[in-house]
Amino acid sequence: MNKIFKLKIIILVILILQSSITFAAVSGFVDSKGITQKLAHGITFKPDGTKMFVVGMSQNKIFEFDLSTAFDISTATKNSNEYLHFSEQIDATDIKFNSDGTKLFLAGTDDQEINEYNLSNAYDVSTITHQNTYFNGDGLDFVAIAFNTDGTKLFIYDKTGNDSIKQYSLGSPFDLSNAVLQKEYNGTSSKTLRQINGTPQGFAFSADGSKMYVTGTGTQKIKEFTLSTPFDLSNVTLESGGYDLSGQIEEPAGIAFSADGLKLFILDFKNNAANRDVNEYDLTCGFGVISCIDPTANKDDVASIETQSETTKKIIQHTTFPVINRMEWLRRNSGRVNLTNQNIKIQFNNAILNSLTDTLIPLYFSNDGNSDSNYQNSSWSFWSEGTISIGSTGDTSQSSSKSINTSAITLGADKKGQDNIIRGIALRFGTDDVDVGDLGSALDMNSFSLTFYETKPKGEERFTDHLLGMSFINSNLINNSGSQSTNGDRYGEQLYGSFSLRDTFSKNRLNFTPKLKINYGITHLGSYKETGSEGLNLEYDDQYIGNFISSVGTSLDNTYDFEVGSFIPYFDFEYYADMSPASKQTFSYVSNGEEFTLRGIENSTHNFIGGIGFDFVSETGLTLMTKYTRDQAQNSKNDSFNIALDYRGSQRSSYAMSIQDTSAKFSHDKELNNFKVNIDSHYDFLKNDPDYGLYLKISNVN
């Protein structure tokens, strides 16, 4: 007997643990509010939670309630606004609004139709006007209706036969005149919807469309379904168990959520004055009736995390490209351009960075093999390159599509040593704007990069190019889950480098240059916490992203000399393999601490890059370089256009660059016909709305 008793205890503990794991998302019943509506069946809220609307299958009225505290039914008070819909709709089962509250849709089981109304004042049923009737005569028995976020899809729970949920496409948002049936969900392979949850009464989606909920009077449970694609019934999974309402509600009917999903509301359909009420429950995470929404199963969430990894690696690529372009340009034009004096200054307000620049930059530009001290302070050349890049990545079974726009400017300076080694410094200011999926998720990333580079000769036509650099990153992230969105700011740093080997073979003026290149780097993205929607906010841990890319390629160029200068067209072709190690991102719900980890963020690709462009070196000292590049992979593409300028100034002109905090400054001084012309500009590159300015000053030469 003792053993049997112990066994019973063990079984009981296991059952209790299973129950707590299965139903952990609902923290408990909060309150119940008596309402006027008999046989209450449909419920919805104004998005800000200050109004509640209820319809039912008896009084044929829409009742409107004011809530002095948003989504707190204990503060609900019925106001005088109501609408008698008897002449259009008998026995209403559900009520829904369009996105701005100027349209109202009423579904019913007696007339078997959906009626559309206009409201001259949003969410004010006293200003209602009937407009149209839809689905009349189609033989549907309406339980409930729902729309996707933008109103381009309509869902109808039809209890004809064994029940089905029908998905319609709408030609225009919230326009039911041309509804086209797309898909239908009837239940699992072994059970119909009626068998799953008894007689259906309520139906709703989570804000992001990844979860679907059904109430029924046969089981007194809320059943939860997961959709692999938001608001798409193609692949629906029934979650095990269900949340039991029998202790509180006799006949659960209409279901609704607060905007952030932390509140659940259920109507009791029982036509008894004591049970004619709406019931409020707290959830531990947004829309988590049975379980929290798994962000790793949400394509937009996965795409947002992948985008951060991809974009930081693209920053390295886009930062090294202009510098490599510059080094290749220098070698292409080494016999035609004289490097001249410019003034380059790097200045940080941060004491540590200032100390590094004061120490490293003079050391970097020193030449121990050169005994001519005057040569050390000789010719500088100033250059700049602007980049505009547009790209896209298609969706996969795990993540949504991405649309990528990049713009950047690179300012650089270099000089040649007596040993024919050219050393330089480049500053890049870049912005990456990425749109994720179709719901409005986005990433805005600003970066500032400082790169040291050098190109060394290894014989007459062979060169090695090296660069090392660091970037500082500021990201603003928007994660839109439909009607709700979260926001976060994330900071990061990265170190990167590149090594390439080029060997040129020439015949007449045609040059053929095969090249081998390796890019490497490491990025750290700091932890951050989302804000904006309490039940959906996530907290992200630190993330480290490795970068290792090898490539082989070749270029062709030729030179044509004219009176005004030299014209050098060229063509590049490159294959590169991204062999970076996979990274992972760990994050958790702020509301209850439930943790998730997305592993295997690889972004590994095999890409082909083709580029075509030309150099123009004028006799007046101005040099122009343009280049169009297509970066193509199996599931993504990126088009870039680069334009670079190099100016060979006189002894009476100078340039200066400086960095102070987050502000970059550039100035140009020139003497012209006894006048001194000074141009100053500044740009704050880490602000969401950057500050910038341009100043012009003309004065007499003393």
SULGI-V562912 format. One record per backbone hydrogen bond with DSSP energy under -0.5 kcal/mol. CO is the residue of the C=O (numbers start at 1). NH is the residue of the N-H. Records with the same first field share a line. If there is no record, write none. Layout:
# SULGI-V562912
CO = NH + NH
This chain:
# SULGI-V562912
1 = 5
2 = 6
3 = 7
4 = 8
5 = 9
6 = 10
7 = 11
8 = 12
9 = 13
10 = 14
11 = 15
12 = 16
13 = 17
14 = 18
15 = 19
16 = 20
17 = 21
18 = 22
19 = 23
21 = 24
23 = 26
25 = 27 + 284
28 = 282
31 = 280
33 = 278
37 = 40
39 = 57
42 = 55
44 = 53
46 = 49
49 = 71
50 = 67
51 = 46
52 = 65
53 = 44
54 = 63
55 = 41 + 42
56 = 92
60 = 85 + 86
61 = 63
62 = 83
63 = 54
64 = 79
65 = 52
66 = 68 + 77
69 = 72
71 = 73
72 = 75
73 = 76
75 = 68
77 = 66
81 = 64
83 = 62 + 85
85 = 88 + 89
90 = 110 + 111
91 = 109 + 110
94 = 107
96 = 105
98 = 101
101 = 123
102 = 119
103 = 98
104 = 117
105 = 96
106 = 115
107 = 93 + 94
108 = 113 + 142
113 = 108
114 = 134
115 = 106
116 = 131 + 132
117 = 104
118 = 129
121 = 124
124 = 127
125 = 128
127 = 120
129 = 118
132 = 116
134 = 114
135 = 138
140 = 142
141 = 159
144 = 157
146 = 155
148 = 151
151 = 174
152 = 170
153 = 148
154 = 168
155 = 146
156 = 158 + 166
157 = 143 + 144 + 159
158 = 164
160 = 163
162 = 194
164 = 158 + 166
165 = 185
166 = 156 + 168
167 = 182 + 183
168 = 154
169 = 180
172 = 175
174 = 176
175 = 178
176 = 179
180 = 169
183 = 167
184 = 186
185 = 165
186 = 193
191 = 188
192 = 196
193 = 197
194 = 198
197 = 218 + 219
199 = 217
202 = 215
204 = 213
206 = 209
209 = 231
210 = 227
211 = 206
212 = 225
213 = 204
214 = 223
215 = 201 + 202
216 = 220
220 = 245 + 246
221 = 216 + 223
222 = 243
223 = 214
224 = 239
225 = 212
226 = 228 + 237
229 = 232
232 = 235
235 = 228
237 = 226 + 239
242 = 244
243 = 222
245 = 248 + 249
251 = 269
254 = 267
256 = 265
258 = 261
261 = 287
262 = 283
263 = 258
264 = 281
265 = 256
266 = 279
267 = 253 + 269
270 = 272
272 = 275 + 276
273 = 276
275 = 277
276 = 35
277 = 268
278 = 33
279 = 266
280 = 30 + 31
281 = 264
282 = 27 + 28
285 = 288
286 = 293
287 = 289
289 = 26
290 = 25
293 = 295
294 = 297
295 = 298
297 = 299
298 = 302
299 = 303 + 400
300 = 304
301 = 305
302 = 306
303 = 307
304 = 308
305 = 309
306 = 310
307 = 311
308 = 312
309 = 313
310 = 314
311 = 315
312 = 316
313 = 317
314 = 318
315 = 319
316 = 320
317 = 321
318 = 322
319 = 323
320 = 324
321 = 325
322 = 326
323 = 327
324 = 328
325 = 329
326 = 330
327 = 331
328 = 332
329 = 333
331 = 334
333 = 336 + 337
337 = 339
340 = 380
342 = 344
345 = 347
347 = 659
350 = 354
351 = 355
352 = 356
353 = 357
354 = 358
355 = 359
356 = 360
357 = 361
359 = 363
360 = 364
361 = 365
363 = 366
367 = 370
369 = 371
371 = 373
372 = 375 + 376
373 = 376 + 377
374 = 377
375 = 378
380 = 340
381 = 414
382 = 647
383 = 412
384 = 645
385 = 410
386 = 643
387 = 408
388 = 641
389 = 406
390 = 639
391 = 404
392 = 637
393 = 402
399 = 396
401 = 437
402 = 393
403 = 435
404 = 391
405 = 433
406 = 389
407 = 431
408 = 387
409 = 429
410 = 385
411 = 427
412 = 383
413 = 425
414 = 381
415 = 423
417 = 420
420 = 422
421 = 417 + 423
422 = 455
423 = 415
424 = 453
425 = 413
426 = 451
427 = 411
428 = 449
429 = 409
430 = 447
431 = 407
432 = 434 + 445
433 = 405
434 = 443
435 = 403
436 = 440 + 441
441 = 436
442 = 478
443 = 434 + 445
444 = 476
445 = 432
446 = 474
447 = 430
448 = 472
449 = 428
450 = 470
451 = 426
452 = 468
453 = 424
454 = 466
455 = 422
456 = 464
461 = 504
462 = 458
463 = 502
464 = 456
465 = 500
466 = 454
467 = 498
468 = 452
469 = 496
470 = 450
471 = 494
472 = 448
473 = 492
474 = 446
475 = 490
476 = 444
477 = 488
478 = 442 + 480
479 = 481 + 486
481 = 483
484 = 481
486 = 479
487 = 531
488 = 477
490 = 475
491 = 526
492 = 473
493 = 524
494 = 471
495 = 522
496 = 469
497 = 520
498 = 467
499 = 518
500 = 465
501 = 516
502 = 463
503 = 514
505 = 512
507 = 510
509 = 511
510 = 507
511 = 557
512 = 505 + 514
513 = 555
514 = 503
515 = 553
516 = 501
517 = 551
518 = 499
519 = 549
520 = 497
521 = 547
522 = 495
523 = 525 + 545
524 = 493 + 526
525 = 543
528 = 540
531 = 487
533 = 536 + 537
535 = 286
537 = 590
538 = 530
539 = 588
540 = 528
543 = 525
544 = 546
545 = 523
547 = 521
548 = 579
549 = 519
550 = 577
551 = 517
552 = 575
553 = 515
554 = 573
555 = 513
556 = 571
557 = 511
560 = 567
564 = 619
565 = 562
566 = 617
567 = 560
568 = 615
569 = 558
570 = 613
571 = 556
572 = 611
573 = 554
574 = 609
575 = 552
576 = 607
577 = 550 + 579
583 = 601
585 = 598
586 = 541
587 = 596
588 = 539
589 = 593
594 = 589
596 = 587
597 = 599
598 = 585
600 = 602
601 = 583
605 = 578 + 607
607 = 576
608 = 632
609 = 574
610 = 630
611 = 572
612 = 628
613 = 570
614 = 626
615 = 568
616 = 618 + 624
617 = 566
618 = 621
621 = 648
622 = 618
623 = 646
624 = 616
625 = 644
626 = 614
627 = 642
628 = 612
629 = 640
630 = 610 + 632
631 = 638
632 = 608
635 = 394
636 = 633
637 = 392
638 = 631
639 = 390
640 = 629
641 = 388
642 = 627
643 = 386
644 = 625
645 = 384
646 = 623
647 = 382 + 649
650 = 653
652 = 671
654 = 669
655 = 343
656 = 667
657 = 345
658 = 665
660 = 663
662 = 685
663 = 660
664 = 683
665 = 658
666 = 681
667 = 656
668 = 679
669 = 654
670 = 677
672 = 675
674 = 701
675 = 672 + 677
676 = 678 + 699
677 = 670
678 = 697
679 = 668
680 = 695
681 = 666
682 = 693
683 = 664 + 685
684 = 687
687 = 690
688 = 690
691 = 684
693 = 682
695 = 680
697 = 678
699 = 676
